[in-house]
């Protein structure tokens, strides 16, 4: 797996998408974690992966986050 910070050819997530995206489980707003390339839903306790610059907004693909 390549790191987007070290590989400029890897597509980056467009942060403007955050204005349109919500958590599919709770419809709450999302936070962008640039380090892990994930969108976080603190309300649902889920982190949705961003793969090749595209957010994967499937509950089955999300990982549980523990605060």
PyMOL Python script that loads the backbone (N, CA, C, O; Angstrom):
from pymol import cmd

cmd.read_pdbstr("""\
ATOM      1  N   UNK A   1       0.845  -1.178   0.000  1.00  0.00           N
ATOM      2  CA  UNK A   1       0.000   0.000   0.000  1.00  0.00           C
ATOM      3  C   UNK A   1       0.890   1.240   0.000  1.00  0.00           C
ATOM      4  O   UNK A   1       1.844   1.320   0.774  1.00  0.00           O
ATOM      5  N   UNK A   2       0.591   2.181  -0.841  1.00  0.00           N
ATOM      6  CA  UNK A   2       1.413   3.382  -0.938  1.00  0.00           C
ATOM      7  C   UNK A   2       0.821   4.507  -0.117  1.00  0.00           C
ATOM      8  O   UNK A   2      -0.392   4.575   0.082  1.00  0.00           O
ATOM      9  N   UNK A   3       1.667   5.371   0.350  1.00  0.00           N
ATOM     10  CA  UNK A   3       1.259   6.526   1.125  1.00  0.00           C
ATOM     11  C   UNK A   3       1.021   7.697   0.178  1.00  0.00           C
ATOM     12  O   UNK A   3       1.841   7.967  -0.700  1.00  0.00           O
ATOM     13  N   UNK A   4      -0.107   8.393   0.357  1.00  0.00           N
ATOM     14  CA  UNK A   4      -0.417   9.507  -0.536  1.00  0.00           C
ATOM     15  C   UNK A   4       0.551  10.664  -0.348  1.00  0.00           C
ATOM     16  O   UNK A   4       0.744  11.457  -1.270  1.00  0.00           O
ATOM     17  N   UNK A   5       1.163  10.780   0.822  1.00  0.00           N
ATOM     18  CA  UNK A   5       2.097  11.877   1.058  1.00  0.00           C
ATOM     19  C   UNK A   5       3.414  11.656   0.314  1.00  0.00           C
ATOM     20  O   UNK A   5       4.077  12.619  -0.071  1.00  0.00           O
ATOM     21  N   UNK A   6       3.791  10.398   0.111  1.00  0.00           N
ATOM     22  CA  UNK A   6       5.053  10.119  -0.547  1.00  0.00           C
ATOM     23  C   UNK A   6       4.898   9.792  -2.019  1.00  0.00           C
ATOM     24  O   UNK A   6       5.889   9.772  -2.749  1.00  0.00           O
ATOM     25  N   UNK A   7       3.692   9.539  -2.470  1.00  0.00           N
ATOM     26  CA  UNK A   7       3.451   9.184  -3.859  1.00  0.00           C
ATOM     27  C   UNK A   7       2.519  10.216  -4.487  1.00  0.00           C
ATOM     28  O   UNK A   7       1.302  10.124  -4.325  1.00  0.00           O
ATOM     29  N   UNK A   8       3.067  11.190  -5.196  1.00  0.00           N
ATOM     30  CA  UNK A   8       2.225  12.257  -5.751  1.00  0.00           C
ATOM     31  C   UNK A   8       1.242  11.781  -6.823  1.00  0.00           C
ATOM     32  O   UNK A   8       0.312  12.510  -7.167  1.00  0.00           O
ATOM     33  N   UNK A   9       1.431  10.577  -7.352  1.00  0.00           N
ATOM     34  CA  UNK A   9       0.520  10.082  -8.378  1.00  0.00           C
ATOM     35  C   UNK A   9      -0.764   9.504  -7.787  1.00  0.00           C
ATOM     36  O   UNK A   9      -1.725   9.268  -8.520  1.00  0.00           O
ATOM     37  N   UNK A  10      -0.796   9.273  -6.479  1.00  0.00           N
ATOM     38  CA  UNK A  10      -1.984   8.743  -5.830  1.00  0.00           C
ATOM     39  C   UNK A  10      -3.029   9.854  -5.744  1.00  0.00           C
ATOM     40  O   UNK A  10      -2.717  10.953  -5.286  1.00  0.00           O
ATOM     41  N   UNK A  11      -4.257   9.589  -6.174  1.00  0.00           N
ATOM     42  CA  UNK A  11      -5.301  10.618  -6.107  1.00  0.00           C
ATOM     43  C   UNK A  11      -5.547  11.062  -4.671  1.00  0.00           C
ATOM     44  O   UNK A  11      -5.523  10.250  -3.747  1.00  0.00           O
ATOM     45  N   UNK A  12      -5.782  12.348  -4.496  1.00  0.00           N
ATOM     46  CA  UNK A  12      -6.056  12.896  -3.178  1.00  0.00           C
ATOM     47  C   UNK A  12      -7.545  13.123  -3.022  1.00  0.00           C
ATOM     48  O   UNK A  12      -8.266  13.318  -4.001  1.00  0.00           O
ATOM     49  N   UNK A  13      -7.992  13.095  -1.786  1.00  0.00           N
ATOM     50  CA  UNK A  13      -9.391  13.346  -1.466  1.00  0.00           C
ATOM     51  C   UNK A  13      -9.671  14.841  -1.560  1.00  0.00           C
ATOM     52  O   UNK A  13      -8.920  15.651  -1.018  1.00  0.00           O
ATOM     53  N   UNK A  14     -10.737  15.202  -2.237  1.00  0.00           N
ATOM     54  CA  UNK A  14     -11.140  16.599  -2.367  1.00  0.00           C
ATOM     55  C   UNK A  14     -11.980  16.968  -1.141  1.00  0.00           C
ATOM     56  O   UNK A  14     -13.112  16.508  -0.995  1.00  0.00           O
ATOM     57  N   UNK A  15     -11.422  17.790  -0.273  1.00  0.00           N
ATOM     58  CA  UNK A  15     -12.092  18.136   0.989  1.00  0.00           C
ATOM     59  C   UNK A  15     -13.433  18.832   0.782  1.00  0.00           C
ATOM     60  O   UNK A  15     -14.258  18.861   1.696  1.00  0.00           O
ATOM     61  N   UNK A  16     -13.659  19.384  -0.389  1.00  0.00           N
ATOM     62  CA  UNK A  16     -14.959  20.021  -0.654  1.00  0.00           C
ATOM     63  C   UNK A  16     -16.089  19.005  -0.654  1.00  0.00           C
ATOM     64  O   UNK A  16     -17.253  19.368  -0.485  1.00  0.00           O
ATOM     65  N   UNK A  17     -15.750  17.726  -0.843  1.00  0.00           N
ATOM     66  CA  UNK A  17     -16.765  16.672  -0.791  1.00  0.00           C
ATOM     67  C   UNK A  17     -17.417  16.571   0.585  1.00  0.00           C
ATOM     68  O   UNK A  17     -18.556  16.119   0.700  1.00  0.00           O
ATOM     69  N   UNK A  18     -16.704  16.986   1.622  1.00  0.00           N
ATOM     70  CA  UNK A  18     -17.247  16.900   2.976  1.00  0.00           C
ATOM     71  C   UNK A  18     -18.554  17.667   3.126  1.00  0.00           C
ATOM     72  O   UNK A  18     -19.393  17.320   3.957  1.00  0.00           O
ATOM     73  N   UNK A  19     -18.720  18.695   2.332  1.00  0.00           N
ATOM     74  CA  UNK A  19     -19.945  19.484   2.397  1.00  0.00           C
ATOM     75  C   UNK A  19     -21.160  18.681   1.939  1.00  0.00           C
ATOM     76  O   UNK A  19     -22.281  18.958   2.365  1.00  0.00           O
ATOM     77  N   UNK A  20     -20.945  17.691   1.075  1.00  0.00           N
ATOM     78  CA  UNK A  20     -22.047  16.913   0.516  1.00  0.00           C
ATOM     79  C   UNK A  20     -22.213  15.546   1.170  1.00  0.00           C
ATOM     80  O   UNK A  20     -23.294  14.961   1.108  1.00  0.00           O
ATOM     81  N   UNK A  21     -21.158  15.028   1.793  1.00  0.00           N
ATOM     82  CA  UNK A  21     -21.210  13.680   2.347  1.00  0.00           C
ATOM     83  C   UNK A  21     -21.664  13.681   3.800  1.00  0.00           C
ATOM     84  O   UNK A  21     -21.317  14.571   4.576  1.00  0.00           O
ATOM     85  N   UNK A  22     -22.446  12.667   4.152  1.00  0.00           N
ATOM     86  CA  UNK A  22     -22.851  12.432   5.535  1.00  0.00           C
ATOM     87  C   UNK A  22     -22.697  10.946   5.822  1.00  0.00           C
ATOM     88  O   UNK A  22     -22.587  10.132   4.905  1.00  0.00           O
ATOM     89  N   UNK A  23     -22.691  10.612   7.080  1.00  0.00           N
ATOM     90  CA  UNK A  23     -22.591   9.215   7.487  1.00  0.00           C
ATOM     91  C   UNK A  23     -23.840   8.469   7.021  1.00  0.00           C
ATOM     92  O   UNK A  23     -24.954   8.910   7.304  1.00  0.00           O
ATOM     93  N   UNK A  24     -23.679   7.353   6.314  1.00  0.00           N
ATOM     94  CA  UNK A  24     -24.858   6.612   5.861  1.00  0.00           C
ATOM     95  C   UNK A  24     -25.640   5.971   7.003  1.00  0.00           C
ATOM     96  O   UNK A  24     -26.821   5.665   6.841  1.00  0.00           O
ATOM     97  N   UNK A  25     -25.007   5.765   8.146  1.00  0.00           N
ATOM     98  CA  UNK A  25     -25.691   5.144   9.278  1.00  0.00           C
ATOM     99  C   UNK A  25     -26.507   6.148  10.087  1.00  0.00           C
ATOM    100  O   UNK A  25     -27.617   5.840  10.522  1.00  0.00           O
ATOM    101  N   UNK A  26     -25.954   7.359  10.293  1.00  0.00           N
ATOM    102  CA  UNK A  26     -26.594   8.330  11.184  1.00  0.00           C
ATOM    103  C   UNK A  26     -26.992   9.636  10.506  1.00  0.00           C
ATOM    104  O   UNK A  26     -27.743  10.425  11.079  1.00  0.00           O
ATOM    105  N   UNK A  27     -26.505   9.868   9.312  1.00  0.00           N
ATOM    106  CA  UNK A  27     -26.703  11.119   8.570  1.00  0.00           C
ATOM    107  C   UNK A  27     -26.023  12.306   9.246  1.00  0.00           C
ATOM    108  O   UNK A  27     -26.366  13.459   8.983  1.00  0.00           O
ATOM    109  N   UNK A  28     -25.063  12.022  10.113  1.00  0.00           N
ATOM    110  CA  UNK A  28     -24.287  13.064  10.792  1.00  0.00           C
ATOM    111  C   UNK A  28     -23.144  13.526   9.893  1.00  0.00           C
ATOM    112  O   UNK A  28     -22.781  12.847   8.933  1.00  0.00           O
ATOM    113  N   UNK A  29     -22.585  14.686  10.217  1.00  0.00           N
ATOM    114  CA  UNK A  29     -21.446  15.201   9.469  1.00  0.00           C
ATOM    115  C   UNK A  29     -20.212  14.331   9.727  1.00  0.00           C
ATOM    116  O   UNK A  29     -20.148  13.593  10.710  1.00  0.00           O
ATOM    117  N   UNK A  30     -19.246  14.434   8.830  1.00  0.00           N
ATOM    118  CA  UNK A  30     -18.029  13.625   8.892  1.00  0.00           C
ATOM    119  C   UNK A  30     -16.814  14.508   9.090  1.00  0.00           C
ATOM    120  O   UNK A  30     -16.816  15.680   8.715  1.00  0.00           O
ATOM    121  N   UNK A  31     -15.774  13.936   9.684  1.00  0.00           N
ATOM    122  CA  UNK A  31     -14.486  14.607   9.825  1.00  0.00           C
ATOM    123  C   UNK A  31     -13.487  13.903   8.918  1.00  0.00           C
ATOM    124  O   UNK A  31     -13.539  12.685   8.745  1.00  0.00           O
ATOM    125  N   UNK A  32     -12.581  14.676   8.345  1.00  0.00           N
ATOM    126  CA  UNK A  32     -11.551  14.125   7.463  1.00  0.00           C
ATOM    127  C   UNK A  32     -10.279  13.879   8.249  1.00  0.00           C
ATOM    128  O   UNK A  32      -9.751  14.798   8.875  1.00  0.00           O
ATOM    129  N   UNK A  33      -9.780  12.655   8.225  1.00  0.00           N
ATOM    130  CA  UNK A  33      -8.501  12.303   8.829  1.00  0.00           C
ATOM    131  C   UNK A  33      -7.509  12.086   7.697  1.00  0.00           C
ATOM    132  O   UNK A  33      -7.484  11.022   7.078  1.00  0.00           O
ATOM    133  N   UNK A  34      -6.690  13.101   7.430  1.00  0.00           N
ATOM    134  CA  UNK A  34      -5.752  13.048   6.308  1.00  0.00           C
ATOM    135  C   UNK A  34      -4.661  12.006   6.518  1.00  0.00           C
ATOM    136  O   UNK A  34      -4.198  11.392   5.556  1.00  0.00           O
ATOM    137  N   UNK A  35      -4.251  11.804   7.751  1.00  0.00           N
ATOM    138  CA  UNK A  35      -3.186  10.846   8.042  1.00  0.00           C
ATOM    139  C   UNK A  35      -3.603   9.426   7.702  1.00  0.00           C
ATOM    140  O   UNK A  35      -2.845   8.685   7.076  1.00  0.00           O
ATOM    141  N   UNK A  36      -4.797   9.049   8.109  1.00  0.00           N
ATOM    142  CA  UNK A  36      -5.277   7.679   7.880  1.00  0.00           C
ATOM    143  C   UNK A  36      -6.094   7.548   6.602  1.00  0.00           C
ATOM    144  O   UNK A  36      -6.479   6.443   6.218  1.00  0.00           O
ATOM    145  N   UNK A  37      -6.361   8.678   5.938  1.00  0.00           N
ATOM    146  CA  UNK A  37      -7.200   8.687   4.731  1.00  0.00           C
ATOM    147  C   UNK A  37      -8.542   8.023   5.018  1.00  0.00           C
ATOM    148  O   UNK A  37      -8.910   7.013   4.418  1.00  0.00           O
ATOM    149  N   UNK A  38      -9.257   8.636   5.962  1.00  0.00           N
ATOM    150  CA  UNK A  38     -10.573   8.148   6.370  1.00  0.00           C
ATOM    151  C   UNK A  38     -11.503   9.322   6.631  1.00  0.00           C
ATOM    152  O   UNK A  38     -11.068  10.444   6.888  1.00  0.00           O
ATOM    153  N   UNK A  39     -12.782   9.033   6.559  1.00  0.00           N
ATOM    154  CA  UNK A  39     -13.805   9.974   6.993  1.00  0.00           C
ATOM    155  C   UNK A  39     -14.404   9.403   8.270  1.00  0.00           C
ATOM    156  O   UNK A  39     -14.854   8.258   8.299  1.00  0.00           O
ATOM    157  N   UNK A  40     -14.404  10.213   9.327  1.00  0.00           N
ATOM    158  CA  UNK A  40     -14.838   9.752  10.629  1.00  0.00           C
ATOM    159  C   UNK A  40     -16.248  10.205  10.948  1.00  0.00           C
ATOM    160  O   UNK A  40     -16.605  11.369  10.768  1.00  0.00           O
ATOM    161  N   UNK A  41     -17.041   9.261  11.426  1.00  0.00           N
ATOM    162  CA  UNK A  41     -18.351   9.569  11.971  1.00  0.00           C
ATOM    163  C   UNK A  41     -18.281   9.257  13.458  1.00  0.00           C
ATOM    164  O   UNK A  41     -18.421   8.106  13.871  1.00  0.00           O
ATOM    165  N   UNK A  42     -18.066  10.284  14.248  1.00  0.00           N
ATOM    166  CA  UNK A  42     -17.962  10.094  15.703  1.00  0.00           C
ATOM    167  C   UNK A  42     -19.301   9.637  16.272  1.00  0.00           C
ATOM    168  O   UNK A  42     -19.328   8.871  17.234  1.00  0.00           O
ATOM    169  N   UNK A  43     -20.405  10.091  15.698  1.00  0.00           N
ATOM    170  CA  UNK A  43     -21.727   9.704  16.162  1.00  0.00           C
ATOM    171  C   UNK A  43     -21.938   8.199  16.034  1.00  0.00           C
ATOM    172  O   UNK A  43     -22.460   7.566  16.951  1.00  0.00           O
ATOM    173  N   UNK A  44     -21.539   7.625  14.907  1.00  0.00           N
ATOM    174  CA  UNK A  44     -21.706   6.192  14.664  1.00  0.00           C
ATOM    175  C   UNK A  44     -20.523   5.375  15.170  1.00  0.00           C
ATOM    176  O   UNK A  44     -20.622   4.156  15.308  1.00  0.00           O
ATOM    177  N   UNK A  45     -19.397   6.049  15.448  1.00  0.00           N
ATOM    178  CA  UNK A  45     -18.198   5.331  15.856  1.00  0.00           C
ATOM    179  C   UNK A  45     -17.580   4.544  14.716  1.00  0.00           C
ATOM    180  O   UNK A  45     -17.037   3.457  14.915  1.00  0.00           O
ATOM    181  N   UNK A  46     -17.670   5.115  13.497  1.00  0.00           N
ATOM    182  CA  UNK A  46     -17.167   4.438  12.308  1.00  0.00           C
ATOM    183  C   UNK A  46     -16.188   5.326  11.553  1.00  0.00           C
ATOM    184  O   UNK A  46     -16.283   6.553  11.590  1.00  0.00           O
ATOM    185  N   UNK A  47     -15.247   4.682  10.868  1.00  0.00           N
ATOM    186  CA  UNK A  47     -14.303   5.373   9.998  1.00  0.00           C
ATOM    187  C   UNK A  47     -14.424   4.765   8.611  1.00  0.00           C
ATOM    188  O   UNK A  47     -14.183   3.573   8.421  1.00  0.00           O
ATOM    189  N   UNK A  48     -14.801   5.594   7.644  1.00  0.00           N
ATOM    190  CA  UNK A  48     -14.968   5.149   6.262  1.00  0.00           C
ATOM    191  C   UNK A  48     -13.668   5.379   5.502  1.00  0.00           C
ATOM    192  O   UNK A  48     -13.133   6.487   5.527  1.00  0.00           O
ATOM    193  N   UNK A  49     -13.150   4.358   4.828  1.00  0.00           N
ATOM    194  CA  UNK A  49     -11.867   4.508   4.133  1.00  0.00           C
ATOM    195  C   UNK A  49     -11.990   5.364   2.879  1.00  0.00           C
ATOM    196  O   UNK A  49     -13.052   5.458   2.264  1.00  0.00           O
ATOM    197  N   UNK A  50     -10.872   5.984   2.522  1.00  0.00           N
ATOM    198  CA  UNK A  50     -10.760   6.698   1.256  1.00  0.00           C
ATOM    199  C   UNK A  50      -9.733   5.927   0.442  1.00  0.00           C
ATOM    200  O   UNK A  50      -8.572   5.821   0.839  1.00  0.00           O
ATOM    201  N   UNK A  51     -10.152   5.399  -0.676  1.00  0.00           N
ATOM    202  CA  UNK A  51      -9.271   4.590  -1.524  1.00  0.00           C
ATOM    203  C   UNK A  51      -9.098   5.277  -2.869  1.00  0.00           C
ATOM    204  O   UNK A  51     -10.067   5.538  -3.582  1.00  0.00           O
ATOM    205  N   UNK A  52      -7.853   5.562  -3.198  1.00  0.00           N
ATOM    206  CA  UNK A  52      -7.510   6.231  -4.451  1.00  0.00           C
ATOM    207  C   UNK A  52      -8.301   7.520  -4.638  1.00  0.00           C
ATOM    208  O   UNK A  52      -8.738   7.845  -5.741  1.00  0.00           O
ATOM    209  N   UNK A  53      -8.474   8.247  -3.533  1.00  0.00           N
ATOM    210  CA  UNK A  53      -9.158   9.527  -3.563  1.00  0.00           C
ATOM    211  C   UNK A  53     -10.671   9.449  -3.508  1.00  0.00           C
ATOM    212  O   UNK A  53     -11.343  10.480  -3.541  1.00  0.00           O
ATOM    213  N   UNK A  54     -11.224   8.237  -3.424  1.00  0.00           N
ATOM    214  CA  UNK A  54     -12.678   8.053  -3.437  1.00  0.00           C
ATOM    215  C   UNK A  54     -13.142   7.513  -2.088  1.00  0.00           C
ATOM    216  O   UNK A  54     -12.686   6.453  -1.659  1.00  0.00           O
ATOM    217  N   UNK A  55     -14.047   8.231  -1.410  1.00  0.00           N
ATOM    218  CA  UNK A  55     -14.560   7.727  -0.142  1.00  0.00           C
ATOM    219  C   UNK A  55     -15.461   6.506  -0.363  1.00  0.00           C
ATOM    220  O   UNK A  55     -16.330   6.509  -1.235  1.00  0.00           O
ATOM    221  N   UNK A  56     -15.237   5.480   0.432  1.00  0.00           N
ATOM    222  CA  UNK A  56     -16.046   4.262   0.366  1.00  0.00           C
ATOM    223  C   UNK A  56     -17.076   4.364   1.483  1.00  0.00           C
ATOM    224  O   UNK A  56     -16.784   4.068   2.642  1.00  0.00           O
ATOM    225  N   UNK A  57     -18.281   4.784   1.121  1.00  0.00           N
ATOM    226  CA  UNK A  57     -19.319   5.078   2.104  1.00  0.00           C
ATOM    227  C   UNK A  57     -20.245   3.880   2.349  1.00  0.00           C
ATOM    228  O   UNK A  57     -21.469   4.019   2.348  1.00  0.00           O
ATOM    229  N   UNK A  58     -19.657   2.732   2.554  1.00  0.00           N
ATOM    230  CA  UNK A  58     -20.410   1.517   2.845  1.00  0.00           C
ATOM    231  C   UNK A  58     -20.170   1.129   4.296  1.00  0.00           C
ATOM    232  O   UNK A  58     -19.023   1.025   4.731  1.00  0.00           O
ATOM    233  N   UNK A  59     -21.238   0.918   5.041  1.00  0.00           N
ATOM    234  CA  UNK A  59     -21.115   0.570   6.450  1.00  0.00           C
ATOM    235  C   UNK A  59     -20.292  -0.699   6.622  1.00  0.00           C
ATOM    236  O   UNK A  59     -19.504  -0.799   7.562  1.00  0.00           O
ATOM    237  N   UNK A  60     -20.461  -1.664   5.732  1.00  0.00           N
ATOM    238  CA  UNK A  60     -19.717  -2.921   5.820  1.00  0.00           C
ATOM    239  C   UNK A  60     -18.210  -2.735   5.593  1.00  0.00           C
ATOM    240  O   UNK A  60     -17.420  -3.575   6.023  1.00  0.00           O
ATOM    241  N   UNK A  61     -17.808  -1.663   4.935  1.00  0.00           N
ATOM    242  CA  UNK A  61     -16.390  -1.391   4.669  1.00  0.00           C
ATOM    243  C   UNK A  61     -15.756  -0.514   5.750  1.00  0.00           C
ATOM    244  O   UNK A  61     -14.533  -0.380   5.799  1.00  0.00           O
ATOM    245  N   UNK A  62     -16.575   0.078   6.609  1.00  0.00           N
ATOM    246  CA  UNK A  62     -16.068   0.976   7.651  1.00  0.00           C
ATOM    247  C   UNK A  62     -15.461   0.167   8.794  1.00  0.00           C
ATOM    248  O   UNK A  62     -15.826  -0.984   9.032  1.00  0.00           O
ATOM    249  N   UNK A  63     -14.521   0.805   9.495  1.00  0.00           N
ATOM    250  CA  UNK A  63     -13.963   0.160  10.676  1.00  0.00           C
ATOM    251  C   UNK A  63     -14.507   0.887  11.917  1.00  0.00           C
ATOM    252  O   UNK A  63     -14.813   2.078  11.878  1.00  0.00           O
ATOM    253  N   UNK A  64     -14.613   0.139  12.999  1.00  0.00           N
ATOM    254  CA  UNK A  64     -15.068   0.716  14.262  1.00  0.00           C
ATOM    255  C   UNK A  64     -13.940   1.571  14.835  1.00  0.00           C
ATOM    256  O   UNK A  64     -12.771   1.187  14.789  1.00  0.00           O
ATOM    257  N   UNK A  65     -14.302   2.724  15.370  1.00  0.00           N
ATOM    258  CA  UNK A  65     -13.309   3.552  16.039  1.00  0.00           C
ATOM    259  C   UNK A  65     -13.637   3.572  17.529  1.00  0.00           C
ATOM    260  O   UNK A  65     -14.798   3.636  17.933  1.00  0.00           O
ATOM    261  N   UNK A  66     -12.597   3.517  18.312  1.00  0.00           N
ATOM    262  CA  UNK A  66     -12.743   3.552  19.766  1.00  0.00           C
ATOM    263  C   UNK A  66     -12.077   4.820  20.274  1.00  0.00           C
ATOM    264  O   UNK A  66     -10.873   5.008  20.095  1.00  0.00           O
ATOM    265  N   UNK A  67     -12.853   5.685  20.904  1.00  0.00           N
ATOM    266  CA  UNK A  67     -12.308   6.945  21.440  1.00  0.00           C
ATOM    267  C   UNK A  67     -11.821   6.753  22.852  1.00  0.00           C
ATOM    268  O   UNK A  67     -11.330   7.698  23.470  1.00  0.00           O
TER     269      UNK A  67
END
""", "prot")
cmd.dss("prot")
cmd.show_as("cartoon", "prot")
cmd.util.cbc("prot")
cmd.orient("prot")
